[in-house]
Amino acid sequence: MPAVLGADLEVPVKGGRLVGYANLDYAASAPCLEPVSAAVTAALPAYSSVHRGAGYASQLTTARYEQARHTVRAFVGARADDAVIFTRNTTDATNLLAGCLPAGATAVVFDTEHHASLLPWERVVRLAPPAFPGEAVRAADEALAALDGPKLLVVTAASNVTGELWPIAALAHIAHRHGARILVDAAQLVPHRRLNLTALDLDYVAFSGHKLYAPFGAGVLVGRRDWLAAGEPYLKGGGAVRSVAPAGSGDTEWHEDPEPRHEAGTPNVLGAIALAAACDALTATGWTALVREEERLIARLRAGLASIEGVRELSLWGPDHPRVGIVSFTVDGLAAREVAEALSGEYGIGVRDGKFCAHPFVRHLLGTTDGGCEDGTASAVRASIGIGTTEEHVDRLVAALRVLAARGATA
């Protein structure tokens, strides 16, 4: 496995001791892989602006930036003519596509989605959380059949709350049967599983570098060119134009190619290089080894949680449904923020608490309509694993929760 930076990080805990940090917050931002850091370091001596410079440094940086685009294309198994547009993150990529939908287009999205998938659309049909995967397919089928005009089905590949895998191949088939397209939020999938856009027949995929061990502020939107080539430029400025006419003498001529059209200004060159380096590192490691180790650790964690009275794992489709290395849970008698703060301050464990930018879904899982603040009782704790997670991290979390659950029972 490639090494991660920060594996030797020590943090202070109650009593003034230093302990090794147990980072179980990968679903928020994964640590940087050493090969990613090395790629950025190697690029810095010749760092320069891309595309319009004649100097050697600019030419070299441009080549690295465009190579990163080819690397990302291969990583997701994109079609040869798919656009690969670098963005800031998944949210940015989704909003970019939202601005390129044809006039009158409607998005169909489940209430189980991250806010990035719920909020950007002008016209949207929101579907209730499905009780099982087949119901998700049926609900999408019925919703799309009832719509006229252009339509886009928006769905996650792996839930950022429960880690559960969604039936994206079946949903893509349904979308295409109704003349719709599908956008897959792959932010939580690509750090854990191989994705092949072509084999799954997906139209668009979005994901973030900072969840893929490349925390340098880049994301990507990959998919069909026509909507992107016709859509209003996401940012208006240098690089997005072919020519700008004198005032009053004509219209601005925008690039027809989606990549320059939607990447105005100086892009995040180092972020793109980092993202590509992460893609290369995961591919070189091999998905079989990565998945095997993750499944071993997440099974150990979930078994430990199940053994603690008062700890309840959240799940949409039950404990046996396939998932990536993410688990959310509650502890009876304790607010999620109390649990997260105690884990950090007393045990040196980093987790996430709140509603994870998926408020409707978390409220559904908790069986509450409470729209209270993030540190209220209508929230959960999320532990997530990845490269660099160890058995000791998992066992420390389980042991700590056993103590905290007993504390909650007497509160």
N, C-alpha and C positions, 0 to 999 in steps of 0.2 A: 504494500500500500504506500502511496506517496505520503510524506510527512506533512503535518500542518504546522504553521507558525503558532506559537503560543502554547504548545503542548507542555512546556515547562513553567507556565505562568503560575505564580503563587499569589494568593489573595488573603487579606486579613479576615479573621473570624472572631467571634465573641471570645474575650479573654486575651486578645492581642496576639494569638498564634497566627502563623502563616501556614496555609495548607495548599496543596495543589488544586488548581481550579478544575472543577468538573463542569465543562461546558455542555449543557444539554438544551441549548437554545439554537440549534442549527436551522430550524425552520424560519427563524427571523433573519439571521445572517450567518452563513457558514464561515469558519475561519479560512484564512488564506493558505492555499497549498504552497509548499516550498517551490515547486516548479513554476507556479504562477509568479511568485515574487522574483524568481530568477529571470523570467522572461521580461518582466517590467524593468528590472535592473539593467539587463542587457540592452534594452531599447533606449534607456535614458541618455547615453552619451551622444546619440544622433537624433534626439527628440526634436521634432520640428513640425510645422503645420503641413497638412497634406493637400494633394491634388493640384495646387496651382503654383508650386515653387519649382524653379529650375535647378536650385542648388542640390548638392549631393545629399545633405541631411534630409531635405524635404522629399527627395526622390526615394531615399531608403525608407523613411517613415511611411510614405504613401504605399510603398510595396508591402510593408508589414501590415498596414491597416487593411489593404485589400486582401492580403493573404488570410487575415483573420476572418474576413467575410466568407472566403472559400472554406475555411476550417469549420465555421459554424454551420454552413450549408451541409457539409458532409456529416457533421455530428448529429443533426436531426434527420438525416436521410431525405433532404428536400429534393424536389424536382429540379432539373437543370435550369429551367426558366423562372423559378421562384425568386421573388425579391427577398433580399436580406438587408433589413434596415436597422442600423444601430440606434438605440434609444437610451434613456436613463435607466429604465427598469420595466417590469411587466406592466405596471400601471400606466406608464408613459406609452408603451407600445399599444396597449388596449385603447387608450384615448386617441392615439394616432389613427388607428383603424376606424374608430367611431366617427372621426371627422371625414373619412373617405367613403362612407357608405353611400350608395346611390340614393337619390331623392326618394323619399317615401319609404325607405327601408325600415323594417321592424326587427329588433333583437328579441330573442327568446332566451330567458335565463332563469335558472333555478334559484330559489331563495337560500340555497346552501352555499352560494358563491361568495368569494372575497368581494369587498366593496369595489375593487377595481373592475370587476365584471358586472356588478349590479348597477353602477351609477353613471357611466358615460353616455348612455344612449338617449336620443331624442324621443324615439318611439320604442317602447319596450313592453313585452308581456312577461310577467314574472310567475313562475310555477312553484307550487308548494313543494316542500321536501318530500321526495318519493320514499315509500316504505321499503322498497327493495329495488334492485337494479332494473328489473323488467318493467317496473312501474315508471322509472325515469324514461325509458325508451317509449313506453306507451304515451306518457304525458307529452313528450316532445312531438311525437307523431300527431297527436290530436291538435296541439297548439299550432304546429306548422301547417297542417291541413286547412285550418280555419283562416289563414292569412293570405292576402293577395299582395302582389308586388314583391320587391326584393326582400329577402329575410336572412337573418343570421342567427344560428344557434350558438350560444356561448356557454362553455362548460369547462370545469376543471378536469385535469387528468388525475390528480390526487388531492384530496381535501387538505387544506392547511390547518384544519381543526382536528380531524380524526385520522388523517393519513390514508383513508380508504380510497381505493382505486375505482375510478368511474369507467363505465363501458363505452369508451370513446369511439371504438370501431363501430359498434352497433348504432351509436348516435350519429356518427358521420353518414352511415348508410341511410338512416331515416331522413336526415337533412337533405341529402342529395335526391332521394326519392321524391321530395316535395319541391325540388328546384331551389333549395336553400343552400347556404354555405355554413361552415362550422369554424369557430375560433376556439382553440383549446388553450387554456391557461396551464402551461406546463411548468410553472415556477417550482412547484413542489415535487414534480416527477423527475425532471432531468438530473437532479443530483443523486437519484436513487436507482433509476431504471433507464435502459436504453429506449429511445424514442425514434421511430421511423415514420416520418410524415407521409412519405409516398406509400408505404405498405398499408398504413391505416387510412389512407385517402382523406387526409385532413386538408382543409383549405388554408388555415392560418394557425400559427403557433407563436406564443409569446412566452418569454421567460427572462429571468434576471441573473446577472453575473454574481451578485452578492449572495445569492443562495446556492451558487454553483462553485464555491470556493474561490471566487474572483471578486473580492469586495472593493472594486475600483470604480464603481458608479456607472456601469454599462449594462444595458439589456438589449433585447433584440425582438423584432417582429419578422417572421418568415412566412411567406405565402404568395398567393397568386397576385400577378402584377396589375391586372386590368383596373380593379377598383382603386388601387394605390396610385396608378399612373394618372387616373382621371380625377382623383380627389384634390381638394384644395391643399396647397402646400402646408404642412404642419407648422413650419416656421418660415417666415418670409425674410429672406436676406441673402447674403453672398453664398454662392454655391448652388442655390436652388433655381437659379435663373440661367437662361441662355443669353438673354440680352434685356437691358432696361432702356426703353426709348426715352428721348428728351420729353420734357413736360409738354403735354398737349399734342404730341405727335404720334402716339400709338400706345398699344398695350404692352405690358411686360410679357416676355415670352419665357414661360416656365419650362424646366426640364421635363421631358416626357418619361425619362427613366425614374422609377420610384426612389432609388437610393439617393441620388443627389437632390431630387425634388423634396425629400422629407428630412434631409440631413444638413440644413442650412447652418452656416457659421462653422467655426472650427470645432470638429467633433472631439469626443473623448477618446483620443487615440490610444492612450495607455489602458483605458478601460476595455477597449476592443481587443487589444493585444492580450490583456489578462484573461478575458473571457475565452479567447481562442486557446490560450495555454491550458486553461482548466479543462476545456473540451478534449484537448490532446492527452492530458494526464489521465483523465478518467478512461478514455478509450484504450490507452496503453496499459492501464492496470487490468482491464478486462471486467466486463459486467458480471460474469459468473462469480468471481471472487468477491466483488463488492456486495452483490445481493446476498450471497451466502453468509457473509459476516454480519451484515445488517439484520437479516432475518434471525440469526442466532441471538443477537443482542436485544432486539425488540421483543422476541419471545421471552427472554429472561426478564426483561423489565415488566412486561404485561403479566407474566405469572406472579412476579413479586407484588405488583399492585393488587392483583386479584386475591392475594393471601392476606391482605390487610383489611380488617373490619373498619368500615366507615369511609373507605376510599372507593369511589365509583368512576370507572372509565366511561367516557362518552363515546357513543357509536351510533351511526345512522342505520347500518345494515347488519349489526350483530358482531359478536367477537370472532367469528370464523371468516369474515370477509377479508380478502387480501388487502394489504395496506403497506405503505412505506413506513420509514422509521419515525413516526409521529404518534404521540398518544396524549390526549387531554383527559383531565379527571378533576373531581372535586373531593374535598375532605370534609366530612360531616363536622359541623360545629365551628369551622374556620372559614373566613373569607379567602378567596383566591390570593389576594394581595398579602394577607397574613402568612399564608403558606410560602409564597415566593420569597418574601422578605426573610422568613425564618430559615429557609433553605440556603439563602445567600449568606446571611449574617452569622449563622451558627455552624454551617456545614461546608461553605465554599462551593455551593452548587448553583449554577445559573440556569433558570427556567424562565418561561414567559407566563404572565397572568393577564386576564382580561377577556375580551371577546374576539381578539385576533383579527380585527377588521372584517369580521363576518357576523355582525350583530344579530341579524334575523336567524341565522343558523344556530348560533350558540343559545339564543333564547329558546329555540325549538328543542334543542337537545336537553336543556335544563327544565323544560316544561314551564316556562315563565314568560310573561309579557312585560316584565320589568325592563324598562329602558334606562336603568340607572347608570351611574358612572362606572368607569373601568375597574375601580377597586371595590365595587360593591359585591354583595353576595351573589348577584346574578352574573357571575363570571366563573371562569375555570382556570386551571393551571395546565400548561402544555410543556411536555418534555419531548425533545426531538434529538435524534442521534445522527451520526455520520462518520466519515473518516476521522479517526482520532479518538472516537469514543471507546472506552475500555470497560471490561467487566467491573473493575473497581468503581468507575463512575456510576454504573447502573446499580451496583450493590449498595453504594453509599446513599443514593437516592432512596432506594427501597427501605433501608434501615432508618434513614431520617424520617421518612413518611410514617413509619411504624410508630416512632416516638410522637410525631406531631398529631397523628390520628388519635392516640391515647390522650393527648393534651386536649384535643377538640372534644372528645367524649366527656371530659370532666369540666368543660368550660361552662 
